[in-house]
Amino acid sequence: MNIQEAVKSGFDHFFDWKGRASRPAFWWLYLGYLIVVAIGSIFDAIIGTNFLYIIVALAFFFPILSATIRRLHDTGKSGWWWWIQIIPIIGFIVILVFLCTKSDEGKNKYGPDPKGGVSEPAGA
């Protein structure tokens, strides 16, 4: 998966709170966001506004949120863990660890492995 596919996938699953997102899918989408924000910020600095930054942040808010929730699902965690970020410093560290954690292999309670890993045998 490359950055273009990840950003497209993120916007294709704009309000998709179910399922799973692999580490590469999440981090490529986030990298795409950072690149677009950087470009927007440069143009904002040139013209002396925050308009482009605000537009980019609003455009990416739900795709990043849904990808984060699906990424948490991929590690076997509930999407409600997203709220841990309201705890200063510690919340950021916890969510970062969760987002960097290796995916559950095979199917978990949130759906099949997004990487197409081997599913659990029938009856397991």
MDAnalysis code that builds the backbone (N, CA, C; Angstrom):
import MDAnalysis as mda
import numpy as np

u = mda.Universe.empty(372, n_residues=124, atom_resindex=np.repeat(np.arange(124), 3), trajectory=True)
u.add_TopologyAttr("name", ["N", "CA", "C"] * 124)
u.add_TopologyAttr("resid", np.arange(1, 125))
u.add_TopologyAttr("resname", ["MET", "ASN", "ILE", "GLN", "GLU", "ALA", "VAL", "LYS", "SER", "GLY", "PHE", "ASP", "HIS", "PHE", "PHE", "ASP", "TRP", "LYS", "GLY", "ARG", "ALA", "SER", "ARG", "PRO", "ALA", "PHE", "TRP", "TRP", "LEU", "TYR", "LEU", "GLY", "TYR", "LEU", "ILE", "VAL", "VAL", "ALA", "ILE", "GLY", "SER", "ILE", "PHE", "ASP", "ALA", "ILE", "ILE", "GLY", "THR", "ASN", "PHE", "LEU", "TYR", "ILE", "ILE", "VAL", "ALA", "LEU", "ALA", "PHE", "PHE", "PHE", "PRO", "ILE", "LEU", "SER", "ALA", "THR", "ILE", "ARG", "ARG", "LEU", "HIS", "ASP", "THR", "GLY", "LYS", "SER", "GLY", "TRP", "TRP", "TRP", "TRP", "ILE", "GLN", "ILE", "ILE", "PRO", "ILE", "ILE", "GLY", "PHE", "ILE", "VAL", "ILE", "LEU", "VAL", "PHE", "LEU", "CYS", "THR", "LYS", "SER", "ASP", "GLU", "GLY", "LYS", "ASN", "LYS", "TYR", "GLY", "PRO", "ASP", "PRO", "LYS", "GLY", "GLY", "VAL", "SER", "GLU", "PRO", "ALA", "GLY", "ALA"])
u.atoms.positions = np.array([
    [0.853, -1.177, 0.000],
    [0.000, 0.000, 0.000],
    [0.892, 1.232, 0.000],
    [0.566, 2.177, -0.877],
    [1.324, 3.423, -0.900],
    [0.472, 4.550, -0.324],
    [1.054, 5.725, -0.284],
    [0.384, 6.852, 0.371],
    [-0.918, 7.237, -0.332],
    [-0.911, 7.184, -1.666],
    [-2.113, 7.545, -2.423],
    [-3.244, 6.555, -2.146],
    [-2.932, 5.262, -2.134],
    [-3.946, 4.240, -1.849],
    [-4.476, 4.380, -0.417],
    [-3.581, 4.678, 0.526],
    [-3.991, 4.805, 1.928],
    [-4.912, 5.999, 2.130],
    [-4.576, 7.134, 1.513],
    [-5.431, 8.322, 1.651],
    [-6.783, 8.063, 0.996],
    [-6.782, 7.442, -0.184],
    [-8.035, 7.105, -0.864],
    [-8.859, 6.144, -0.003],
    [-8.205, 5.145, 0.565],
    [-8.903, 4.186, 1.420],
    [-9.487, 4.881, 2.647],
    [-8.725, 5.800, 3.230],
    [-9.213, 6.551, 4.392],
    [-10.454, 7.350, 4.068],
    [-10.476, 7.979, 2.892],
    [-11.644, 8.759, 2.502],
    [-12.783, 7.861, 2.027],
    [-12.462, 6.670, 1.507],
    [-13.511, 5.715, 1.126],
    [-14.247, 5.187, 2.357],
    [-13.550, 5.127, 3.482],
    [-14.130, 4.628, 4.733],
    [-14.371, 5.782, 5.712],
    [-14.812, 6.902, 5.174],
    [-14.991, 8.158, 5.893],
    [-15.734, 7.988, 7.219],
    [-16.862, 7.312, 7.191],
    [-17.670, 7.112, 8.399],
    [-17.817, 5.629, 8.719],
    [-16.806, 4.855, 8.412],
    [-16.834, 3.416, 8.658],
    [-16.164, 3.140, 9.997],
    [-16.970, 2.911, 11.035],
    [-16.440, 2.707, 12.377],
    [-16.234, 1.225, 12.673],
    [-16.644, 0.360, 11.750],
    [-16.527, -1.074, 11.964],
    [-15.386, -1.626, 11.130],
    [-14.895, -2.773, 11.526],
    [-13.822, -3.398, 10.780],
    [-12.465, -3.040, 11.349],
    [-11.459, -3.304, 10.538],
    [-10.083, -3.148, 11.001],
    [-9.247, -2.400, 9.970],
    [-8.210, -1.716, 10.436],
    [-7.259, -1.034, 9.560],
    [-5.855, -1.470, 9.961],
    [-5.076, -1.889, 8.993],
    [-3.714, -2.342, 9.280],
    [-2.822, -1.164, 9.662],
    [-1.673, -1.481, 10.243],
    [-0.724, -0.417, 10.602],
    [-0.321, 0.409, 9.390],
    [0.084, -0.243, 8.265],
    [0.470, 0.577, 7.112],
    [-0.673, 1.464, 6.604],
    [-1.892, 0.941, 6.570],
    [-3.019, 1.740, 6.084],
    [-3.208, 2.979, 6.960],
    [-3.137, 2.802, 8.276],
    [-3.310, 3.934, 9.181],
    [-2.169, 4.942, 9.037],
    [-0.936, 4.452, 9.101],
    [0.198, 5.374, 9.107],
    [0.414, 6.060, 7.767],
    [0.093, 5.410, 6.647],
    [0.179, 6.093, 5.349],
    [-0.869, 7.193, 5.264],
    [-2.067, 6.918, 5.763],
    [-3.103, 7.957, 5.786],
    [-2.645, 9.127, 6.644],
    [-2.084, 8.833, 7.793],
    [-1.624, 9.900, 8.690],
    [-0.472, 10.690, 8.054],
    [0.425, 10.001, 7.360],
    [1.512, 10.697, 6.651],
    [0.944, 11.610, 5.571],
    [-0.060, 11.120, 4.833],
    [-0.715, 11.959, 3.823],
    [-1.304, 13.208, 4.446],
    [-1.930, 13.039, 5.614],
    [-2.481, 14.179, 6.340],
    [-1.383, 15.174, 6.706],
    [-0.285, 14.671, 7.253],
    [0.811, 15.562, 7.657],
    [1.404, 16.313, 6.467],
    [1.525, 15.653, 5.329],
    [2.061, 16.311, 4.132],
    [1.122, 17.413, 3.666],
    [-0.167, 17.116, 3.601],
    [-1.141, 18.119, 3.155],
    [-1.201, 19.284, 4.149],
    [-1.139, 18.992, 5.444],
    [-1.129, 20.051, 6.461],
    [0.123, 20.919, 6.309],
    [1.267, 20.305, 6.074],
    [2.511, 21.074, 5.910],
    [2.423, 22.002, 4.694],
    [1.927, 21.473, 3.602],
    [1.782, 22.302, 2.391],
    [0.790, 23.436, 2.643],
    [-0.338, 23.107, 3.262],
    [-1.322, 24.144, 3.589],
    [-0.759, 25.197, 4.524],
    [0.030, 24.773, 5.507],
    [0.634, 25.715, 6.461],
    [1.640, 26.632, 5.785],
    [2.380, 26.090, 4.829],
    [3.341, 26.923, 4.086],
    [2.592, 28.003, 3.305],
    [1.533, 27.594, 2.606],
    [0.750, 28.590, 1.865],
    [0.084, 29.584, 2.815],
    [-0.384, 29.107, 3.959],
    [-0.964, 30.015, 4.946],
    [0.059, 31.029, 5.441],
    [1.269, 30.570, 5.669],
    [2.321, 31.489, 6.122],
    [2.622, 32.539, 5.050],
    [2.577, 32.127, 3.797],
    [2.845, 33.065, 2.695],
    [1.755, 34.122, 2.600],
    [0.497, 33.695, 2.726],
    [-0.602, 34.661, 2.578],
    [-1.073, 35.252, 3.910],
    [-0.529, 34.738, 5.020],
    [-0.823, 35.319, 6.331],
    [-2.167, 34.946, 6.932],
    [-2.633, 33.729, 6.668],
    [-3.902, 33.278, 7.264],
    [-3.731, 31.876, 7.846],
    [-4.794, 31.340, 8.415],
    [-4.844, 29.938, 8.850],
    [-5.926, 29.183, 8.089],
    [-6.422, 29.774, 7.022],
    [-7.552, 29.234, 6.289],
    [-7.291, 27.821, 5.757],
    [-6.198, 27.605, 5.063],
    [-5.922, 26.289, 4.477],
    [-5.712, 25.228, 5.549],
    [-5.033, 25.589, 6.618],
    [-4.834, 24.643, 7.714],
    [-6.176, 24.182, 8.273],
    [-7.085, 25.116, 8.499],
    [-8.399, 24.788, 9.044],
    [-9.175, 23.893, 8.077],
    [-9.137, 24.200, 6.802],
    [-9.835, 23.392, 5.788],
    [-9.281, 21.972, 5.766],
    [-7.949, 21.841, 5.771],
    [-7.320, 20.510, 5.747],
    [-7.654, 19.739, 7.027],
    [-7.557, 20.391, 8.167],
    [-7.856, 19.721, 9.437],
    [-9.298, 19.228, 9.465],
    [-10.218, 20.029, 8.993],
    [-11.627, 19.613, 8.954],
    [-11.856, 18.494, 7.944],
    [-11.189, 18.574, 6.808],
    [-11.360, 17.548, 5.770],
    [-10.838, 16.183, 6.223],
    [-9.789, 16.178, 7.015],
    [-9.179, 14.918, 7.450],
    [-9.687, 14.437, 8.805],
    [-10.487, 15.214, 9.520],
    [-10.879, 14.835, 10.873],
    [-11.570, 13.472, 10.926],
    [-12.641, 13.291, 10.162],
    [-13.368, 12.025, 10.226],
    [-12.606, 10.849, 9.609],
    [-11.896, 11.033, 8.490],
    [-11.103, 9.900, 7.995],
    [-10.042, 9.443, 9.003],
    [-9.364, 10.377, 9.668],
    [-8.349, 10.011, 10.664],
    [-9.024, 9.369, 11.878],
    [-10.149, 9.923, 12.319],
    [-10.873, 9.359, 13.458],
    [-11.319, 7.928, 13.163],
    [-11.932, 7.716, 12.006],
    [-12.415, 6.367, 11.691],
    [-11.250, 5.400, 11.495],
    [-10.155, 5.856, 10.894],
    [-8.982, 4.993, 10.723],
    [-8.362, 4.652, 12.080],
    [-8.365, 5.600, 13.005],
    [-7.845, 5.338, 14.350],
    [-8.694, 4.299, 15.066],
    [-9.996, 4.432, 14.970],
    [-10.883, 3.459, 15.607],
    [-10.706, 2.085, 14.979],
    [-10.628, 2.022, 13.647],
    [-10.422, 0.732, 12.991],
    [-9.037, 0.163, 13.304],
    [-8.048, 1.030, 13.506],
    [-6.708, 0.569, 13.896],
    [-6.752, -0.027, 15.303],
    [-7.474, 0.623, 16.209],
    [-7.650, 0.066, 17.556],
    [-8.337, -1.298, 17.482],
    [-9.344, -1.415, 16.621],
    [-10.008, -2.703, 16.429],
    [-9.016, -3.752, 15.942],
    [-8.082, -3.346, 15.094],
    [-7.109, -4.291, 14.551],
    [-6.209, -4.864, 15.641],
    [-6.034, -4.133, 16.718],
    [-5.217, -4.621, 17.837],
    [-6.080, -5.275, 18.915],
    [-7.374, -5.439, 18.630],
    [-8.272, -6.097, 19.574],
    [-8.835, -5.178, 20.635],
    [-8.680, -3.871, 20.469],
    [-9.179, -2.895, 21.444],
    [-10.458, -2.249, 20.934],
    [-11.278, -1.817, 21.856],
    [-12.492, -1.091, 21.507],
    [-12.123, 0.302, 20.994],
    [-12.946, 0.821, 20.095],
    [-12.743, 2.181, 19.595],
    [-12.896, 3.230, 20.675],
    [-13.543, 2.863, 21.779],
    [-13.712, 3.812, 22.892],
    [-12.372, 4.195, 23.522],
    [-11.336, 3.405, 23.280],
    [-10.006, 3.761, 23.792],
    [-9.507, 5.075, 23.197],
    [-10.102, 5.519, 22.092],
    [-9.713, 6.785, 21.481],
    [-9.786, 7.912, 22.513],
    [-10.747, 7.825, 23.421],
    [-10.966, 8.882, 24.418],
    [-9.845, 8.989, 25.446],
    [-8.955, 8.015, 25.508],
    [-7.858, 8.093, 26.490],
    [-6.978, 9.318, 26.229],
    [-7.058, 9.839, 25.013],
    [-6.245, 11.004, 24.654],
    [-6.586, 12.252, 25.455],
    [-7.730, 12.268, 26.123],
    [-8.075, 13.471, 26.899],
    [-7.217, 13.580, 28.162],
    [-6.548, 12.491, 28.537],
    [-5.638, 12.544, 29.683],
    [-4.309, 13.114, 29.185],
    [-3.890, 14.247, 29.688],
    [-2.665, 14.874, 29.197],
    [-1.450, 13.940, 29.301],
    [-0.619, 13.964, 28.305],
    [0.649, 13.251, 28.170],
    [0.459, 11.731, 28.203],
    [-0.044, 11.189, 29.295],
    [-0.195, 9.737, 29.438],
    [-1.147, 9.188, 28.381],
    [-2.246, 9.883, 28.130],
    [-3.204, 9.439, 27.128],
    [-2.592, 9.370, 25.747],
    [-1.780, 10.375, 25.403],
    [-1.106, 10.384, 24.105],
    [-0.152, 9.194, 23.987],
    [0.587, 8.927, 25.036],
    [1.538, 7.809, 25.020],
    [0.801, 6.475, 24.874],
    [-0.286, 6.313, 25.617],
    [-1.057, 5.065, 25.555],
    [-1.618, 4.849, 24.154],
    [-2.238, 5.882, 23.569],
    [-2.840, 5.719, 22.247],
    [-1.759, 5.466, 21.198],
    [-0.610, 6.110, 21.337],
    [0.496, 5.878, 20.401],
    [0.983, 4.434, 20.474],
    [1.102, 3.898, 21.681],
    [1.504, 2.496, 21.843],
    [0.477, 1.579, 21.182],
    [-0.811, 1.840, 21.407],
    [-1.859, 1.026, 20.796],
    [-1.788, 1.084, 19.272],
    [-1.566, 2.277, 18.724],
    [-1.533, 2.436, 17.272],
    [-0.307, 1.779, 16.644],
    [0.753, 1.643, 17.411],
    [1.987, 1.021, 16.912],
    [2.051, -0.479, 17.186],
    [1.116, -0.982, 17.982],
    [1.112, -2.393, 18.348],
    [0.813, -3.271, 17.136],
    [1.428, -4.440, 17.140],
    [1.210, -5.408, 16.075],
    [-0.261, -5.812, 16.037],
    [-0.762, -6.039, 14.838],
    [-2.154, -6.447, 14.637],
    [-2.417, -7.833, 15.195],
    [-3.672, -8.076, 15.573],
    [-4.093, -9.436, 15.902],
    [-4.057, -10.239, 14.606],
    [-3.440, -11.402, 14.652],
    [-3.393, -12.236, 13.457],
    [-4.715, -12.967, 13.297],
    [-5.127, -13.115, 12.059],
    [-6.377, -13.792, 11.784],
    [-7.569, -12.940, 12.177],
    [-8.702, -13.587, 12.272],
    [-9.946, -12.892, 12.593],
    [-10.009, -12.577, 14.084],
    [-10.523, -11.392, 14.421],
    [-10.827, -11.088, 15.817],
    [-12.288, -10.645, 15.878],
    [-12.756, -10.185, 17.033],
    [-14.176, -9.871, 17.176],
    [-14.620, -8.675, 16.329],
    [-13.659, -7.943, 15.733],
    [-13.992, -6.782, 14.918],
    [-13.967, -7.074, 13.419],
    [-13.566, -8.282, 13.050],
    [-13.592, -8.637, 11.640],
    [-12.352, -9.396, 11.209],
    [-12.280, -9.695, 9.910],
    [-11.139, -10.444, 9.380],
    [-9.870, -9.592, 9.351],
    [-8.745, -10.252, 9.282],
    [-7.446, -9.596, 9.214],
    [-7.376, -8.755, 7.940],
    [-7.109, -7.440, 8.037],
    [-7.068, -6.599, 6.844],
    [-5.905, -6.932, 5.908],
    [-4.909, -7.646, 6.436],
    [-3.780, -8.035, 5.597],
    [-4.053, -9.361, 4.888],
    [-5.213, -9.940, 5.160],
    [-5.550, -11.213, 4.527],
    [-4.824, -12.376, 5.164],
    [-4.514, -12.242, 6.464],
    [-3.808, -13.299, 7.180],
    [-4.645, -14.561, 7.283],
    [-4.037, -15.603, 7.750],
    [-4.716, -16.882, 7.882],
    [-5.797, -16.771, 8.945],
    [-6.987, -17.165, 8.598],
    [-8.092, -17.142, 9.549],
    [-7.997, -18.344, 10.470],
    [-8.688, -18.238, 11.590],
    [-8.721, -19.349, 12.521],
    [-9.480, -20.509, 11.881],
    [-9.087, -21.742, 12.209],
    [-9.796, -22.882, 11.659],
    [-11.253, -22.893, 12.093],
    [-12.092, -23.507, 11.272],
    [-13.510, -23.598, 11.592],
    [-13.705, -24.350, 12.902],
    [-14.617, -23.860, 13.711],
    [-14.911, -24.503, 14.980],
    [-13.994, -24.086, 16.114],
    [-13.052, -23.174, 15.857],
    [-12.109, -22.755, 16.920],
    [-12.718, -21.665, 17.752],
])
